[in-house]
Amino acid sequence: MSSNIFFRRTRHLALWFALAMLSQAVLAQSVVRISGTGSGTGGMRLLAQAFMQANPAIRVDVQPALGSSGGISALLAGQIELAVSNRPPKPAEADKLAMLSVEYARTPFVVAVHKDLGVSALTSAQLAALFAEGAATFPNGKRARPVLRLSDAGDTAILKSFGPAVATAIDAASQRRGMLNADTDSDAADLVERTSGAFAASTLALIESEKRPLTGLAIDGKAPTVAALLDGSYPYFKSLYVLVSAQAGADTKRFAAYLQSAPGRALLRANGHAPL
């Protein structure tokens, strides 16, 4: 056998050995799959990146947002290991699976517009007027397009709490045809990004963690910041819960615990969350 043939065969064997070892390492890597509300998945991606740097043997896969109910349904079906939700499980959901549910953060609930719109604040009366039938406009004269959340009673209820006139205007708008409608937080943000003059309910956590080109409007002089939420001067918020099976594996519970660690809390606080 010539020396060239020997070295080629040796090189090929070494390559196959390296590939085999890599395959074994990938197969041995634990995977934690996450989905749920769009208000929480952006923060989860940031947490996952930091967690995996410190724990390379664990892969955290944050999947596209399914909404709170969609995330809980996926957890019940065993399609994910951790659900992030704006609510705790309902009794009917808890009956199907023993779950651990922890509220890990709150985030300012906001009326979001595109940054390019040039509007940063409204009064509640001005907000109510934006839901009016016909060519409603922002204070700067630009056309307004409301995005309704008919499938999310929670978001609609919070938005109505901005004032009686806002609640009445939303009820009237929900009866009209041709209105923009979004099923999830992510859908609503997408519509605001791509539709001129659109505005929608959203959260500071979604906007900041996903680096969206959106602005959360100050309402009646109250700015939607984490500091304002913590000191009580901004009263509108959404809760964020993490849900895992009571029988979840050690790696899933380890990631869930990371949310309330000092590094995890600091990362959340820097991206629109008020950790609890």
Secondary structure by P-SEA (a helix, b strand, c coil): ccaaaaaaaaaaaaaaaaaaaaaaaaaabbbbbbccccccaaaaaaaaaaaaaacccbbbbbcccccaaaaaaaaaaccccbbbccccccaaaaaacbbbbbbccccccccccccccccccccaaaaaaaacccccccccccbbbbbbccccaaaaaaaaaccaaaaaaaaaaaacccccccccaaaaaaaaacccbbbbbbbccccccccccccccccccccccaaaaaacccccbbbbbbbbbccccaaaaaaaaaaacaaaaaaaaacccccc
